[in-house]
């Protein structure tokens, strides 16, 4: 069973089910640039804020982390064709934005599903889009220097009584609570 949340919904109840494409469209509407290396399973979301700062939401194992990097921590890697002939060089090479080696996040917020909700194994990697979106809102509220997104108020996760066809089973979550001090 995957965790479900009782956070303030990020979409109205009459909206169609949230997909990764729908979520990224919502984020674009809020002013974020969704970088092309983002993907849904497991959640790996790269966003550029209007300020130029880059956010990285990553769900692996039993942890979900949101890290913030300076825009200057990125470079463009040129992706060349198999050959390096003059024709291909003059045609231009495709580029991909990549984190500069050695770059360190300027801020980080983390949800430890094992400690806070009893997750085991790769539970974070099996998060659905809705859960990932809600954790993004929660972690962005915890991230120093971030503007709080709409819906970042309540922060509890209750066990999901329904299972998804084809989804690996994962222990139900108990409580999604703010990080404990100390």
C-alpha positions in Angstrom: 0.0 0.0 0.0 1.3 3.4 -0.9 0.8 6.4 1.5 -1.9 8.8 0.9 -2.0 12.3 2.3 -4.5 14.5 4.0 -2.6 17.7 3.0 -4.6 20.4 1.4 -5.3 19.2 -2.1 -3.2 20.7 -4.8 -6.1 20.4 -7.3 -9.8 20.7 -7.0 -11.8 17.5 -6.4 -13.5 17.8 -9.7 -10.2 17.9 -11.6 -9.1 14.8 -13.5 -6.6 12.5 -11.7 -3.1 14.1 -11.4 -0.5 12.8 -13.8 3.1 13.7 -14.0 2.5 15.7 -17.1 -0.4 17.5 -15.4 1.7 18.2 -12.3 4.5 19.6 -14.3 2.0 21.8 -16.3 0.7 23.1 -12.9 4.3 23.9 -11.9 4.9 25.7 -15.1 1.7 27.7 -14.5 3.2 28.7 -11.1 6.3 30.1 -12.9 8.7 27.2 -12.7 10.7 25.9 -15.6 10.6 22.1 -15.6 14.0 20.8 -16.8 14.0 17.9 -19.3 15.8 15.4 -17.1 12.7 15.2 -14.8 10.8 11.9 -14.8 7.9 10.3 -12.9 9.2 6.8 -11.7 11.0 7.0 -9.5 10.3 10.7 -8.9 13.1 12.9 -10.0 12.0 16.5 -10.6 14.3 19.3 -11.7 12.8 22.8 -11.6 14.2 26.3 -12.2 12.5 29.0 -10.1 11.9 32.5 -11.6 14.8 33.6 -9.4 17.2 31.3 -11.3 17.6 28.9 -8.4 17.2 25.2 -9.3 15.3 22.7 -7.2 15.8 19.0 -7.3 13.1 16.7 -5.8 14.4 13.1 -5.5 12.6 10.0 -4.1 14.8 7.0 -3.4 14.8 4.2 -0.8 12.8 5.5 2.1 13.7 9.2 1.7 12.4 12.1 -0.3 14.8 15.1 -0.6 14.4 18.6 -2.0 17.6 20.3 -2.7 18.2 23.9 -3.9 21.2 24.9 -6.0 22.4 28.2 -7.4 21.7 28.6 -11.1 25.4 29.0 -11.6 25.9 25.4 -10.3 24.8 24.1 -13.7 26.5 23.8 -17.0 25.5 22.5 -20.5 26.9 19.2 -21.6 27.1 18.8 -25.3 25.7 15.6 -26.7 27.5 14.8 -29.9 26.7 12.3 -32.6 28.5 9.0 -32.7 31.1 10.5 -35.0 32.9 13.8 -34.6 33.1 14.7 -38.2 33.0 18.3 -39.4 29.5 18.0 -40.8 28.1 17.0 -37.4 30.1 19.6 -35.5 28.9 22.4 -37.8 25.3 21.2 -37.6 25.4 21.8 -33.8 25.3 19.4 -31.0 22.3 18.9 -28.7 22.9 20.1 -25.1 21.7 19.0 -21.7 21.7 20.9 -18.5 23.8 19.1 -15.9 24.9 19.8 -12.3 28.5 20.9 -12.2 30.7 18.3 -10.6 31.3 19.1 -7.0 28.3 21.4 -6.7 26.8 21.4 -3.2 23.2 22.3 -2.5 22.7 25.7 -0.9 19.7 24.4 1.1 18.1 21.0 1.7 14.9 19.6 3.2 14.3 15.9 3.6 11.4 13.6 4.5 12.6 10.4 6.1 9.8 7.9 5.5 11.5 5.2 7.5 11.6 7.3 10.7 8.5 9.3 10.2 6.1 6.7 8.6 7.7 3.3 8.8 8.6 3.0 5.2 10.9 0.1 4.2 12.9 -0.8 1.1 12.1 1.3 -1.9 8.9 2.9 -0.7 9.8 6.4 -1.8 10.6 5.1 -5.3 7.0 3.8 -5.5 5.3 7.1 -4.6 2.5 8.2 -6.9 2.3 11.6 -8.5 -0.2 12.9 -5.9 2.0 11.9 -3.0 5.1 13.3 -4.6 3.4 16.6 -5.3 2.2 16.8 -1.7 5.6 16.0 -0.4 7.1 18.7 -2.7 4.7 21.2 -1.2 5.7 20.1 2.4 9.4 20.0 1.7 9.3 23.4 -0.1 7.8 24.9 3.0 10.7 23.4 5.0 13.4 24.5 2.6 15.2 27.7 3.8 14.7 30.5 1.3 11.8 29.0 -0.6 8.5 30.7 -1.2 5.8 28.4 0.3 3.6 26.9 -2.4 -0.2 26.9 -2.1 -1.4 24.1 0.1 1.6 23.8 2.4 -0.6 24.0 5.6 -1.5 20.6 7.1 1.1 17.9 7.1 -0.3 14.5 7.9 -0.3 11.3 5.9 -2.9 8.6 6.7 -2.7 5.0 5.5 -4.2 4.4 2.1 -6.9 1.8 2.3 -6.9 1.1 -1.4 -4.1 -0.5 -3.3 -3.1 0.2 -6.9 -3.2 -2.6 -9.4 0.3 -3.6 -10.3 1.9 -1.5 -7.5 4.3 -3.2 -5.2 3.0 -3.3 -1.7 4.6 -0.9 0.8 3.8 -0.5 4.5 1.1 2.2 5.1 2.4 5.5 6.4 1.3 6.8 9.7 2.2 10.5 10.1 3.9 12.9 7.8 5.1 15.4 10.4 7.6 18.3 10.2 11.2 17.3 10.8 12.0 17.0 14.5 14.5 19.5 15.9 17.6 18.2 17.6 
